[in-house]
Amino acid sequence: MTMKTVLRLGVCLALGALGCMGGAQARQLDLANPADALSALRKVQCSTQDSKPVVYHWAGHAFARTPGEPDRHIFDIEGMNVRQCLTVVDPKLGTGFRMVSRELMFYIDPKTGAVLKTWVNPWTGKTDEVVNVANDPVNMRPVFPVDAAGKPFSLNARIENGRVFMPTEVPLFYKNALGGDYQAYVGGQYHAMEIFDFTDDASDLLDADKTEARPTVSWVRIAQWLPWMEMGDRPGLMVVNATGQSVPGIDALPAVIREQIATNYPIWTAPPPVDDQRPNETSWTYFKKQLAAKAAAVAPAK
């Protein structure tokens, strides 16, 4: 039995017998079809309606892992992302879409629930200034039914008991924005793994007439120390585990995030423009800009 047959059978089982019969039933997306699979991905990421803002929220815990000692729960986290999509057409690759977004994530005191401004590092004894995540933009390259090499788009999905499960692992290994020109010789590349597991009701995701779905998401990041922790080359890493979902809008976010947006991050009420061509921001590039701004503020006037 081919994967295409398995996916079609899964759709039938998820939707019931009527979902595979003719008549007045709404058209169902066929995840074995590249164009339909791309439409399903777009519904998970944003909306099939151009320029429709979609908001995600997630919350969870951050742990430190160092050799020879138990893992430490050092922060909680609260995050959000606001995004929108635009249809793009390529004469060779077909009709696809691109997504533009910006995101915030705050490090939370597990005892008080407040956003951390400073943090006492238990390994160095220093009081570090916390730099929360404020990445703008976080955009996605256009995706089409086929790629430049002619490979058809496919969605890594499993349909089971009326639910669609979509796991994605993103291994990251690239030049660290805070490094120099000799990382190939001395190390220092950014090395991480991002894991996203989206889940959605098959009845929502596969209904071709619905412009968006309401997926849930789990997110795991296994990565190096955060730059503002000033850990240098100390052995160890961070493990972040969070869960979340798309929510009806900014007003549906937890109060701790809404208050931060209102006070400190007002542009995060809306996504970037759909024609945004800026390079993506990361926690490391954002931190580098913060360092530069602080240095400029204390530099003597010329």
N, C-alpha and C positions, 0 to 999 in steps of 0.2 A: 504494500500500500504506500503510495507516494505521500510526501508532506502536503501536497496540494489537496489530495483526497482527505487526509486527516483533518486539515483545517476546515474543509467544507462539512465534513461529518460533525466536527465539533460545533460549528454554527448551528446545524440542524438540531443537535442534542441540546444546545443551550437555549434555543428559542422555541423548542417544541415542534411537533409535526407541522403545524400551520406555517411555521417560519420557512419551510421548504416547499410549500405548495403555492400555486398561482393564486389569482384572484385579487382582492383588494388589499392584500398585505403590503406594508411598506417595503421598499426595496432594502435588502440587507447587504451590507458590505461583505465582500468575499476577500478574506485576508490572504488568499493565495493569488489574488490579482494585484499587481504592483500599484496601480492607481488607487484601488480601494484600500490597500494597506497604508498607502501614503495619506489618504484621507483620514484613516483611523489614527495615525500618528499625529496628524494636525489637530484632531479633536482632543487628544490627550494633552498636547502641548499648549493649545490655545483655543481657537475657534475656526471653523471653516468660513465664517463671515469675516471679511477683511476689516482690519482696524477696530476689532472688538476687544477691548481690554479684558484680560483674565488675570486673576490674582491667585497665587499659591501661598499657603502658610505651612510651616513645619516647626516642630519643637522636639527637643530631645536632650541628650546628655553628652558631655565630652570627657574622655578619660585620658590620662597620661599613662604610658607604659614604658617603664625603664627596666633594664636588666637587673635581676636580683632582688626585686621588691614587688609587692602586690600592685596591681593597677589602682590608680587613684581617680576618683570622680572629682574633677577640679572645677568644672563649670556646668551649668545648664545652658541651653541655647534657645533662642526664638528667632525665626527668620521669615522673610517674605520675598516674593518676586512678583512684579507686575509686568505684563507682557502683551504683545499683540502680534498678529501675523498678517502677511500680505501675499497674495497670489503672484507668482512670477512665472513667466512663460519663456522657454528656450526653444528655438526652432528645431534643435536636434534632440533635446532631452525631454521635451514635453512640458506639461503644466505642473508646477510644483509650488513651493511656498518657502518663505523665510520668516524667522521669528526674531523680534527685537525685544529686549527686556532690560530691567535694572533690578538689583536685589539688595536687601539689607539682612544682616544677621547680627544679633546682639549676644554677648557673653553675659550670662545671668548668674548672680550669686545664688547657689543652691539653698542657702539658709534663709535669705530675705526675699528672694524673687526680684530684686532690683538689678538694673543694668549696671554692670561693673564699670567703674572709672579707673580704679587702680587694683592691682592684684599683687599680693605678697608671694613671691616665688619661693616654694619650699626647698628648692635645690640650691639656689644662689643666695637666698636671704634678701634679695633686692625687692623693692616695691616698684613694680613696672606699671607704666601708663598703658591702659588697655586701649587697643585700636580695634573698634568693631568693624564689621564688614559693611562697606558701602560701595558696591561695585556697579559702575555705570559707564558703559553698557555691558550687558552679557548677551550678546547676539549669536544667532545660529546661522551658519552658512546655508544658502538655498539647498533644498532637497527636491529631487525630481524622480519620476517613475523609473528612470534609468540613470546610471552615473556616466561619467565621461568615458569610461571603458566599455560601456554598453551593458553593464550588469544590471538586471532588474532589481528594483527596490524590494526588500522583504522586511517584514516586521517580526521580531523575535517574540512570538506570542503563543500562549497555551490557553485553550478554552476548556473550562471544567466547571460543571454544576452551575451554569449561568454566569460565570465570571471569566474575565479575560485577564491573564497574568502576563506582564511584559517586563522581564528582567533585562537590565543593561549594565555592563561593567565597562568602566572607562579607565584604562591604565594611562597614567601620565608620567612622562619623563622628558624634561626639556630644560633649557638653560634658565637658571634662576635669575629673576629680574634684579636681585640684589648682588649677584655675583660679578666677577670680572671677565677677562678675556681668556682665562686659562683653565676653565673648568674641565676640559677634556683631559687635562694633565693631573689636576689635583682634586677633582670631584666637585661637588657643590651643585649638581643639577637638582631641580625640583623633582621629587619622586613621590608619587601618590597613587592611590586607587580610589576612584569614585564609583559607588554602586547605587543605582536607582532601580527600584522595583515598583512599577506602576500596576495598579489593579483597578478594574472598572466592571460595572455591570454590562454583560453582553447586550442586553436589551437597549442600553443607551449607546454604547460605543458602535454597535453594528447597524443601528438604524440610520440609513443614509439620509433621512429627512431631518435628523437632529444636527444642529450646527456645532454643538459642543457636548462634551461628557463631563462628569463630575468624578474624576479619578481620585483615588488615594495613592500616596507615594511613601515608600520608605527610602531613606538615604543614609548611606554609610560612607564615611571618608576615613581612610587610613593614610596618614601623611606625616610629614616632618613637623617639628615644633613650630608654633606660630612665631612669626618674626619678632613681634613686640615682646615675646617672653625672654629674649636675649639669652637663649640657651646655647648659641654657638654650635660647636660640634659635639656637645654632650650626647651620649648614646640614648636612644629612646625615640618614641613617636607618639602621635595623637590618634585616638580612635573616637570618631564622632558617630553617634547613632541617633537618627531622628525619624519621625513619621509625620505625615501631613496630608493635605488635600487641597484641591481647588476650592475657593470660597466665593460667595456672591460678590464681594467687592472689598474695598479698603475698610468700610465700616464693620465688616465681619471679622476683622483681625482682632487678636487679643489687645486689651487696653495698653499693655506695656509697649507694643509696637506702634499703635495709633498715637500714643503720646510722644514717642520719639520722632515719628514722621511730622507731627504738627509742630514740634519745637525745633528740630534740628535738620530734618530731611524733607522739606516740602515738595520737591519735585518727584518724590517717590509715590505720589498719588496717581501718577500716570506713567505709561511706558514711554520709551524714546520714540521719536518719529519713525515711521515705517521705512523711510529712506536713509536711516542712520548708517553711516559708513565709518564711524570711529573704530579704532582697535579696541578689543575687549579689555576690560579691567579685571584684575585678579586681586586676591588679598595681598599678594606680594608687590604688584605694581602700585596699588593704592597706598600701602605702607611706605613705599619708596617716595611717593609724592608727599606724604605727611612729613617724612624726615626732611625733605627738601624745603618744605614750607616753614618748618621750625628753624632750620638753619638760616633761611633768608630773614626770618623775623629777628634773629639775634645778631645778624651780621652788621658790622659798623657801616654807617652811611659813607659813600664815596664822594 
